[in-house]
């Protein structure tokens, strides 16, 4: 393929590039290893530099039987945890998934969820976009 053909092919692909600048960035991604039968929590910070609001709608991981969006809350001295369908990630802002707040709940963790490992997690967004990132696996104390 000559240079002209490469330029033409690249130009044809440009419409496939999203019409917004920036990206979604995942930092400090980790998952807690727990004894068999106990759900594992996943934590990370997601920053939105896309220039438009985004909505996180789910997550997948081959090493979890199911992976759900959850939120822990304290009301009137009582703590509770519940499933959430989506989490807004404002343009230019972010959201943190941390113990005591939003988190991923890994049910049926597989043998790869062991301290020191890295496991792939796919974050799913309302617009159909996805981010695949590696989560480090920490022990039950989060270390």
DANORQUI-V248005 format. One record per residue. RES is the residue in three letters. PHI is phi in radians with two decimals (none if undefined). PSI is psi in whole degrees, 0 to 359 (NA if undefined). Layout:
RES	PHI	PSI
RES	PHI	PSI
This chain:
UNK	none	131
UNK	-1.54	175
UNK	-1.07	319
UNK	-1.09	318
UNK	-1.15	322
UNK	-1.10	317
UNK	-1.12	318
UNK	-1.11	316
UNK	-1.09	318
UNK	-1.10	319
UNK	-1.12	324
UNK	-1.18	331
UNK	-1.42	341
UNK	-0.95	319
UNK	-1.05	341
UNK	-1.37	347
UNK	-1.32	133
UNK	-0.97	152
UNK	-1.54	22
UNK	-2.20	153
UNK	-1.57	161
UNK	1.47	193
UNK	-2.74	175
UNK	-1.71	131
UNK	-2.09	132
UNK	-1.87	130
UNK	-2.27	158
UNK	0.91	44
UNK	-1.45	125
UNK	-2.65	158
UNK	-2.28	142
UNK	-1.54	125
UNK	-1.40	130
UNK	-2.19	162
UNK	-1.03	154
UNK	-0.90	136
UNK	1.59	350
UNK	-1.84	129
UNK	-1.04	148
UNK	-1.86	141
UNK	-1.69	142
UNK	-2.02	138
UNK	-2.36	148
UNK	-3.02	169
UNK	-2.04	133
UNK	-2.06	122
UNK	-2.00	136
UNK	-1.87	103
UNK	-1.84	23
UNK	-1.39	341
UNK	1.56	2
UNK	-2.52	154
UNK	-1.12	142
UNK	-2.17	158
UNK	-2.30	117
UNK	-1.38	125
UNK	-2.03	352
UNK	3.04	182
UNK	-2.69	154
UNK	-2.38	150
UNK	-2.68	129
UNK	-1.11	342
UNK	-1.65	7
UNK	-2.16	136
UNK	-1.04	316
UNK	-2.55	151
UNK	-2.34	117
UNK	-2.15	155
UNK	-1.45	129
UNK	-2.34	164
UNK	-2.48	132
UNK	-1.71	141
UNK	-2.51	153
UNK	-2.05	127
UNK	-2.36	122
UNK	1.02	35
UNK	1.43	359
UNK	-1.87	133
UNK	-1.69	142
UNK	-2.52	161
UNK	-2.34	138
UNK	-2.56	157
UNK	-1.25	142
UNK	-2.14	144
UNK	-1.40	329
UNK	-2.76	159
UNK	-2.32	123
UNK	-1.29	138
UNK	-2.20	97
UNK	-1.16	150
UNK	-1.01	132
UNK	1.33	0
UNK	-2.13	200
UNK	-2.86	181
UNK	-2.51	143
UNK	-1.97	130
UNK	-1.73	112
UNK	-2.52	159
UNK	-0.92	134
UNK	1.58	0
UNK	-2.49	221
UNK	-1.09	145
UNK	-2.83	164
UNK	-1.61	139
UNK	-1.96	112
UNK	-1.66	111
UNK	-1.73	138
UNK	1.20	47
UNK	-1.04	135
UNK	-1.46	180
UNK	-1.15	344
UNK	-1.30	344
UNK	-1.44	76
UNK	-2.27	143
UNK	-0.88	136
UNK	1.67	344
UNK	-1.44	168
UNK	-2.23	131
UNK	-2.19	143
UNK	-1.37	140
UNK	-2.31	135
UNK	-1.88	122
UNK	-1.64	134
UNK	-1.98	137
UNK	-2.08	155
UNK	-0.99	326
UNK	-1.40	4
UNK	1.64	353
UNK	-1.33	161
UNK	-2.47	153
UNK	-2.25	128
UNK	-1.87	126
UNK	-2.47	157
UNK	-1.62	129
UNK	-1.77	130
UNK	-1.32	148
UNK	-1.80	124
UNK	-1.93	165
UNK	-1.29	179
UNK	-1.05	334
UNK	-1.48	358
UNK	1.46	19
UNK	-1.97	NA
